[in-house]
Amino acid sequence: MTGPATTRPAPGGAEERLFSRTYAAATIGFAAVMFLTGFAALAVVPMLPVAARELDGVPLYPLVAGCFVAASLFGGVLGGDWADRAGAGRPLAAGVVLAVVTLIVSATSTSIWQLAVGRFLDGVAAGMIAVAINTAIAHAYPDRLRARALALMSTCWIIPSLAGPPLAGLVAEWWSWRAVFFGLAALTVIPSLAVGILLRSRSWQAPPEKPESGPSAERASRPTLMVAAAVSVGAALGQYAVSGWDVRHLLCGVAGLALLVVFVPRLLPPGTWRAARGLPAAVLLRGLTSGAYFTLEAFVPLLLTTARRVPPVQTGLAFTGAAIAWAGSSWLQGRLHGRVSRHRLVTAGALVMGAAVAVAAAGTLPGLPALTAAGAMVLAAVGMGMAAPSLTLLSLTHSPPGRQGYAGSAMQTSQNLGQTAVMGMTAALFNLLLGFGSADLPAYAAAFGLLLVPIVLAAALAVRARGV
């Protein structure tokens, strides 16, 4: 991969760092965006059940919760295509501004459907921001600083993970859930201004070099927004379908599956499903690891709260521990740049996640302490902290010149599809077992066992994403 970041000399021959004069503005701007984006994301989620109950829309809560992930598919493709055509700055600025607007839409909701629209638009914004940040890092920093920059982006989620949910709970208790959305909208204005300043002052905002031409470039042509929208709708229908077993949910599931089967291959690099070496394998691995991790993160709190009767405060501490573990592991992989092959870090991360699944399954045994499963969240976060940044770097390594945005959108698409698919299959198995009269704890154990499938596949296929 070539670009301005790989050829920029250090002034006076000194080694440049993330906060040296050359990169300080970009580093501070990216960190501000990620910090407040993470704060908004982590603070809003606990408020959604409260909002759904007040808006008399509890039956549609699965749609409200799932449409964010579905919409981020569209946002990732939109942001990646825009970044390839005009540079990363404009989609980054647009994504942050849209995030402010969507928080206001959600805050003023008069029905559950308006709240769903707000969450959908917020997903579009989040997808644009994530892809634009990764593309901007590829253009703004030399290779030796990219791993540390990505680790810093993960670290920016530590304080939001510690303070976001409890602060949001206090505001909702003392005032209302609407105040949480309004307050976050006001806070998010700050990175909007920071991005605007960067947009005027940084050279990496210019359109990147012209992509390579030829048959390979034609096969990797940018997917149309219509295709991305169809995939987003299909993913949303799938999220809604797994919330019930009546005819309406079945029809939604069939329609969603049909849309995904037809349109998903157009969003991913050729050879993704067979883990072709290089970028296709990295994209597939992102879906497998993300799907397993975020499904575990959803089912462990459900187990702790409903079956093991763990107090909510202790469950919240598990989230805090997981966030710290992810950031610490991500920081460590950044320090290992050049010492350990990236694909080996992916393998190691997947194996750690496999151990986390075993711990979660052990947490369903009545003879063990109830908090046993909470340790699975922390252990799984260690694995993802190693695997996720490594896969991002591998995708950038395998990206043709001027196509980092396409690679970023493919990774974002795979991540969201992985979450939708693995979560859907796990929820279907869980609900099926409960429907046949199985006790809660065995159903949870079976759900955790299913997560070993994507994890084992990720560990086995990591070598196919090996960098050059």
N, C-alpha and C positions, 0 to 999 in steps of 0.2 A: 504494500500500500504506500502511495506517495501522497504528498500534500505539503502545505506550507509549514505544518507543525514539525515535520520530520527534517526539514532543512534549515530551520531558524537557528542561527548561531547564538551562543550565549555571550552577552557583552563582556569584553575583557577576558574571555576564555574561562570565566568562573562557571561553576556548575549551577544551573538554574533549579529552583524549587517551586512548589505550587504557589507559595506566597511571596516569591521574589517579584521584583518590579515588573518583569515581563508578563507574568501570569496572574498577578494578584487580583486585578479587576475581574477577570474571567472566573477565577476560583471563588471569590467572594460572591459574585453574582449567581453562579450556579448553586453555591451552598445555600444562599438565601432562598432561592426558588425551592430547592429540595426540602429545606427545613420547614418552611411554611406550608408547602404542599403536603408534606408528611403530617404536620400538625393538623391540617384540615381533614386529611383522610382518616387519621386515627381518632380524632375527636367526634367526627360526624357519625361513624358507624354505630357506636352505642346509643345514639339518639334516634336511630331509625325505628326501632320497635315502639318507642314512646310516641313518635310522630304518627306512625301507622295506627296506633290505638286511638289517638285523639281524633284522627281524620276518619275513623270508622272504616279502615281499610286493611284490617289484619289479614283477611283471606288473600289479599294481593301482596302481602309482605315479601313472599319469595321473588316476585317480579321486581319489586323495588330494590331488594338486596342484590339480585343477579344482573340487572340491566347495566350497572356500572361496569362490570367486567366485559359484558357483551359490547358496550359502546366503545370501550377502550380499544377494541379491535379496529373499529373504524378510525378512531383518533390516531392510532399508531400508523396505519397506512397513509392517512392524510398527512400526518406530520413528516413521515419518511419521504414521501413523494415531493412535498413542498421543500424539504431540506435539500434534496438532490437538485432541485431546480433553482433555488434562490438562496441557499445557505441556511444554517440552522437558526439564525437569530429571529427571523420573522415567524416561523411556526412556534418557536419558544415564546415569543411575546404574545402571539395570538392565543396560545394555550393558557397562559397565565391570566390574561384578560377574560377569557371565556370562563375560567374557574371562578372568578369573582362574580360574573353574571349568574352562573348556575347556583351559587350559594344563595344569592338573592331570590332566584326563582324558587328554590326549596324553602327558604325562610318564609315566603309569602304564600305558601301552599294553602289552598282552600279545599283541596280534595286529594285523595291518594294518587290520582292520575297525574296531577301537577307535580307532586313529589317524585313520582316515577320519571317524569320528563326532566326534572332537575337533576336527578341522579344519572340519567342517561347522558345528558349534556356534560355533566361532571366527568363521566367516563371518557367522553370524547376529548375533553381538555387534558385529562391525565395521560391518555395515550399519546397525544401530541407532545406534551412536556417530556415524557420519558424518552421518546425517540429523539427529540430535538436535543436533549441534554447529552445523550450518548453520541450523537453525530457531532455536536459542538466540541465535545471532549476529543473526539478523533481529529478534529481540525485544529484545535487550539493548543494541544500539548504534543510534545515529542513522545515517542514510544515508551521511553523509560519513565515518564510521568503519568501515563494513562492509567496504569493499575492503581497508583496512589490516588489519582483523582476520583476513580470509581469507588475506591474504599472510603474516601471522604464523603461522597454522596450517600453511601450507606450509613456512615457515622452520623450524618445530619438527621437521621431518624431516631437517634437515641433519646434525646430530650423530649421530642414529641411523644414517643412511646411511654415515657415516664409521666409526663404532665398532661398530655392531651385528654385521655379518657377521664381521669378524676376531675380535672377542671371543668370539662363539659358536663359531668354529672352534677357538680356543685351549681353551675349556672342554671342547668335545667331544674334542679330542685328549688333554688332560690327565686328563679324567674320563670323561664320557659325554654323549651327546646328551640323555639324560633330565635331566641337571643343567641344561642350557640351558632346558628348559621349566619346571623347578621354580624356577630363579632368576628367570625372567621373571614367573612367577606372583607371587613375593614382591614384585618391583618394582611390579607393576601394582596392588597393594593401596594404594599411595600415592595415585594419582588417585581410587581408589574413596572414600577418606576425604575428599579435597578436594571431590569432587562432593557427598558427603553434607553437608558444611558449607555449600556453596552452596545446596543444596536447602532448607536451613532459613533462609537469610539473604537470598535474592534474590527480588524481587517478580516477576521474569519466569517463575518456576516456576508461577504460577497459570495456570489454563486460559485460552487466548487468547479474543479476542472471538468471538462466534457467527458462523459463516460466513454468507455471503450466501445468500439463497434464490432460487428461480426456476429456469427451465429450464436455464440454464448450470450452476448449482450441482448440479442433478440429474444432468447428464451427467458431471460431475466427481465423482460420489459415490465414497466411499472403497471401494477394492477389498477384497474379502473375503480373509481370511488363507488360505482354501482355494485361491483363485486364485493367490496369491503362492506357496504351497507347490507347486502344480502347475507353475508356471513354474520354480521352483528345481529340481525333479526333472527337468524337461525339459532345463534347461541342464546339469545334472550328467550326464544320459544322453548329451547331445551331446558333452561333454568326454570321456567314456569311449569313445564310438563312434569318434572320430578316432584312437584309439591302435592300431587294428587293422583288418583287412579281411576277417575271417571272418564267418560267418552271425550269430553272436551279436552282434558289434559292429554289423553292419548292422541287425539288429532293434532294438537299443538306439537307433541313430541315427534310425530311422523313428519309434519311439515318442517319442523326445525332440522331434523336429521337429513331430509331431502335437500334443503338449502345448503347445509354444511358439506354433504357429499359432492354436490355439483360445483360449489364455488370455492371451497377451501383450497383445493390444489392450485388455483390461480393466484393465491396470495403467498404461497410458499415456494422456495427455490425448487427446481426440478430435482427429483431424487430424494426429497425429504423423507417420504414414508419408508424408503428402503435404506435410509441412513447413508446415502452416498458420501464419500469422503469430502471433507472440507466444510463449507458453509451449510449444506443440507443437513449434515450430521449434527452440527452445532445447534441449528434451529430445532431439530427434533429433540435433542437433549434438553433444551430449555423447556419445552412443553412437558416432557416426562418428569423432570425434577420439580418444576413449579407446580404441576398438578398434584404430585404426591405431597409436597410440603404444605400447600395451602389447604388441601383437604384434611390433612392431619391437624392443622391449626384450627380448623372448623369443628372437627369431631371430638378432639380432646376436651375443649371447654364444655361441649354439650354433655360428654360423659361425666365430667366432674360436677356439673351443675345438676343434672337430672338423675343420674344413677348413683353417683357416689356422694351426693349431698355436700359438696365442698362449698364453703362460703364464697360469695362472689369476690371478696377482697383477695382471697388467696388465688383464685383463678386469674384475677387481674395481674397479680404478681408474676404468674407464669408468663403472661404476655410481656411484661417488663423484662424478665430474665431472657426471654427469647430474643427480644430486640437488642439487648446488650450483647448476647452471644453472637448474633448475626454480625453486628458491627465489629466486634473483636476478631472474629474469624475472617471477615473481609479485610480488616487492617493487616492481619497476618499474611494473607495471600498476596497483598500488595508488596510486602517486604520480601517475599520469596521470588519476586520477578527475576528471571534469569537463572535461578538456582534449581527450580523444579518445573518440569514441563506442565503446561496448562492442562493438558488432557489427563495427566496423573492427578492433579488437584480435583478435577471433576470426578474421577473415579473414587478418590478418597472421600470427597463430599457425599457421593451417593452411598458409599458403604457406611458412613456415619449416620446417614438418614435411615438406612436399613436397621441399624442398631436402635435408632429412636422408635421405629415402628414396633420393634420387639418390646421395648420398654412400655409403649402405649398399650400393647396387647396384654402385657403383664399387669398393667393397672386395672384390667377388668377382673382380675382374680380376687374374690372376696377376702382371701387370707392375707393379702398385701395391703399396706397403707393406702388410703384413698388418693393421696397426693403422688403416688408413684407415677401415674400417667402424666402429671405436670412436668416431670423431668424430661419427658419425650419432646415437649415443645422446645425446650432449651437445647437439647442434643440435636434435634433436627435443624434448628437455626444455625448451629455450628457447621453442619454439612452444607446448608445453602449458602452460608457466608463464604465458603470456599468455592462452591460450584458456580454460583450465579455470576460473579465478576469474571471468573475464568472463562465462562462461555461467552460473555460479552466481548472479551478481548480476542478470543478465538474467532468470533464472527467478524470483528474488524480486521483481523489478520487475513481472513479469506475473502474480504470484500474487494472487488475490482476498484480501481481509482474512480472517484466520483460517485460510488454506489454505496457509501456507508449508510445513507438514509434508507435505501432499499433493504439492506441487511438489518438495520435497526427495526424497521417496521415488520420484517419477517420474524424477528425474535420476539417482538411484542405480540404479534398475532399468535405465534406458537405458545407463548406463555399463557395467554388468555384462553386459547382453545384447550390447552392442557388442563387448566383449572376447571373449565366447564365440563370437559369430558370425564376426567378422573372424579371430580365431585359428583357428577351425575351418575356414573356407574356405582360409586360407593353408596350414594344415597338410595339408589334403586335397590341394591342388595340389602342394605340396612332395613328399608321399609318393607321389602319382600319378606325378610325373616320375621319381622314383627307382625306382619300380616298373617303368617302361618302359625302364630302363637309362640314364637321364640321369646325367651326372657331378654331383658335389655342387655345385660352384660355379654352373653354369647353373641348377640347381634353386633355389638361394638367390636368384639374380638374378631369376628369375621370381616367387618369393614376394614379394620386395621390390617388384617392379613392380605386383603386385596391390594393394598398399597405397595406391597412388596413387588408386584408385577412391574409397574413402571420404574421402580428403584433398581431392580435387578437389571432391567433392560438398559437403563442409563449407565450403570457401572460397566456392563459388558460392551456397550457401543462407544464409550468415551474415546477409545483409541482412534476411531474413525474421524474424529474432529481434531486430530493432532495438527499443530501448526507447522509451518514450513521452517 
